[in-house]
Amino acid sequence: ASGGIDVRQFYVRFQTSKAVQDFIAWATVQPFTLIVGNDHYHVNGSSFMGMFTLDHSRPLKVSVSCTEAEFHRLLLEAEPFLAN
């Protein structure tokens, strides 16, 4: 289902608290919820408190339910945050 809504994932990494704040601001304006976390703990990507409880020393997985086209747009916008 290439055009359908699916759970899609990508990884982000934050080097500074400013980067976390920028990500939160970006996540807040998305038309869907970005769930950020690791294997054991997940928070809403637009939650300031939640995002700052995560371990930023390693990449974090972002899960989002959206279409493939929406996901491509998200990845382009998320470029500054993507983990290499």
C-alpha positions as CSV (number, residue, x, y, z in Angstrom):
1,A,0.0,0.0,0.0
2,S,2.4,2.7,-1.2
3,G,-0.2,5.4,-1.1
4,G,-1.9,4.3,2.1
5,I,-1.3,5.4,5.7
6,D,1.4,3.3,7.3
7,V,3.7,3.5,10.3
8,R,7.0,4.8,8.9
9,Q,10.2,5.4,10.8
10,F,13.4,7.4,10.7
11,Y,16.1,8.2,13.2
12,V,17.1,11.6,14.6
13,R,20.1,12.7,16.7
14,F,20.4,15.9,18.7
15,Q,23.8,17.5,19.5
16,T,22.4,20.4,21.4
17,S,19.4,21.4,23.5
18,K,18.6,24.0,20.8
19,A,18.3,21.2,18.3
20,V,15.8,19.5,20.5
21,Q,13.8,22.7,20.9
22,D,13.9,23.2,17.1
23,F,12.6,19.6,16.6
24,I,9.8,20.1,19.1
25,A,8.7,23.3,17.3
26,W,8.8,21.5,14.0
27,A,6.9,18.4,15.4
28,T,4.2,20.7,16.8
29,V,3.2,22.0,13.4
30,Q,2.9,18.6,11.8
31,P,-0.6,17.3,10.9
32,F,0.2,14.0,12.6
33,T,1.8,12.9,15.8
34,L,5.5,12.1,15.8
35,I,6.4,9.5,18.4
36,V,10.0,9.6,19.5
37,G,12.0,7.2,21.6
38,N,14.0,4.1,22.0
39,D,13.1,0.4,22.5
40,H,11.6,1.0,25.9
41,Y,10.4,4.6,26.2
42,H,8.4,6.7,23.8
43,V,7.1,10.3,24.0
44,N,5.1,12.7,21.8
45,G,7.7,14.6,19.7
46,S,5.8,17.9,20.4
47,S,6.1,17.4,24.2
48,F,8.8,19.7,25.6
49,M,9.0,17.8,28.9
50,G,8.9,14.4,27.2
51,M,11.6,15.2,24.7
52,F,13.9,16.4,27.4
53,T,13.5,13.1,29.3
54,L,15.0,11.1,26.5
55,D,18.7,10.0,26.2
56,H,20.1,12.3,23.6
57,S,23.5,10.5,23.5
58,R,22.3,8.1,20.9
59,P,20.0,8.2,17.9
60,L,16.3,8.2,18.6
61,K,13.6,6.5,16.5
62,V,10.7,8.6,15.2
63,S,7.5,6.8,14.3
64,V,4.7,8.4,12.3
65,S,1.5,7.2,10.7
66,C,1.3,8.9,7.3
67,T,1.3,8.3,3.6
68,E,4.4,7.8,1.5
69,A,4.1,11.2,0.0
70,E,3.8,12.8,3.5
71,F,6.8,10.8,4.7
72,H,9.0,12.1,1.8
73,R,8.0,15.6,2.7
74,L,8.8,14.9,6.4
75,L,12.2,13.5,5.6
76,L,13.1,16.6,3.6
77,E,12.0,18.9,6.4
78,A,13.7,16.7,9.1
79,E,17.1,16.8,7.3
80,P,18.8,18.9,10.0
81,F,17.8,16.3,12.7
82,L,18.5,13.0,10.8
83,A,21.0,10.6,12.3
84,N,23.7,9.6,9.9
